[in-house]
Amino acid sequence: MSISAWIALWCLGAPWFLGLGILRGLGLRLRDDPACSLGWAWVLGSIFLGMGLFAYQVLGIGPGSWWTVPLVLGGVLSLAMRGSMHRQSSWPADSRLDLPYSVWILILALVTLLGIVAAGAVPVMETDEATIWATKAKLFFMSNGFDQAFAESVRSVPHADYPILNPLLQAWMFSQAGEILHFSGRLPIMCYAIALLLIAAGALRRLLSPLYAGALLLVLVDGEVFRTYTQRAHADIMVACGCLMAFDGWLRWRVHRRSAYAAIGCAGMALALWSKHEAALYLAAGVCAVLAGRLLRGHQARWSWTPWFLLPAALCLAQFLLNHHYGLRNDLLGENPRQASMFALIFAQFTERAGPVLSYAWHNAALQPPTVHSIYLLLALGLLLIPRRLLCEDLCLPTLTILLSLLGIFVVYIGSYSDLAWHLRTSAGRVTFQMVPFAVLWLALVINRLGSKPPERGS
């Protein structure tokens, strides 16, 4: 039930080095943006490791051979990206970190790491961490692919249709230890807290001075919800990290028009979509924001095709086919004790639930002592005070994306079949945090555009 330091280093180091290789293939240099690059490497490596594990499951290759996945992927990716490996990047550094800010990042990373280490004293035995994610991971580890035994077992898991990157990464830990881990199996998921911190550090520094960027970084990680993510293997941290990475990649692409940054944005989107279903809501919000922006401002969002768009599309398709094959359906669409879909319940429960949901949101965002969730209150105040600035040009798309995402979350709680008080108490903080890092970067962009700080580098 425990692993040696060497096995832990292999389990976590293999995807990280795999990600560094992918970054090099994209032409991104570690020294261009050290903080973000280290975070991006973990995200890219873990996504491709998950894809490799999924392929092994499809082929019926058992966990005893999973140690070969990083080696096979490394070879395949080296061949696929060989031509781009020798390209010398002529792009300026995005975020060369000065010493005080680097020390600040290191301090926050060490504090986060201490939380992860402390989690080693707490077994995986309760909440969604155990009943959903760890249970699925055990099924992957104990099966020889997607066989009949897996099919019969997975249907009994709560939210059986949830995306599978989280349990695949935990099963990766089990496979290398040769047994089910009740403590350290959650390590790959908690590494996303470190990745989120590093990506946010680099993204904020691009837009703000070290002082302002450091302050916003502290606000982001110094909260109860973020600390929970350093102790538990919930997939919400993966969604939050993916949404932030997608937004940051888009901002960089707008400045440099560099395909590597389009790849970063697509990888972030893929991470979020392959982690929890809420990410599909946020993607839909982004698409609606583009359409609404055209109506409000006549602004045409500029996009260019990149093959990396296939990554999130392929993962969504693979998840859909898996759920369809095993008949795994979402409980919001009718597979619940009330045998009613969310859309039917929205109309039946709107007048009853709208008030309590809004009251809960107001109480936790405005009346409690300041928390990172209060950033949504700043968004509301900004729309009242400077609506034209927030709905113009590059601020329009992220502003509307956040607003429509929050509206979507509100609608989901209205249409929930569960007891409302229980549902809000157990999930609202986690779910609404998923877009908080996105909103923190939005705030940095607003400050930058209002001229409080020097213009964005490279713009």
Secondary structure, 3 states (H helix, E strand, C coil): CCCCHHHHHHHHHHHHHHHHHHHHHCCCCHHHCHHHHHHHHHHHHHHHHHHHHHHHHHHCCCHHHHHHHHHHHHHHHHHHCHHHHCCCCCCCCCCCCCHHHHHHHHHHHHHHHHHHHHHHHCCCCCHHHHHHHHHHHHHHHHCCCCCHHHHHHHCCCCCCCCCCHHHHHHHHHHHHHCCCCCCHHHHHHHHHHHHHHHHHHHHHHHHCCHHHHHHHHHHHHCCHHHHHHCCCCCCHHHHHHHHHHHHHHHHHHHHHCCHHHHHHHHHHHHHHHCCCCHHHHHHHHHHHHHHHHHHHHCCCCCCCCCHHHHHHHHHHHHHHHHHHHHCCCCHHHCCCCCCCCHHHHHHHHHHHHHHHHHHHHHHHHHHCCCCHHHHHHHHHHHHHHCHHHHCCHHHHHHHHHHHHHHHHHHHHHHCCCCCHHHHHHHHHHHHHHCCHHHHHHHHHHHHHHCCCCCCCCCC
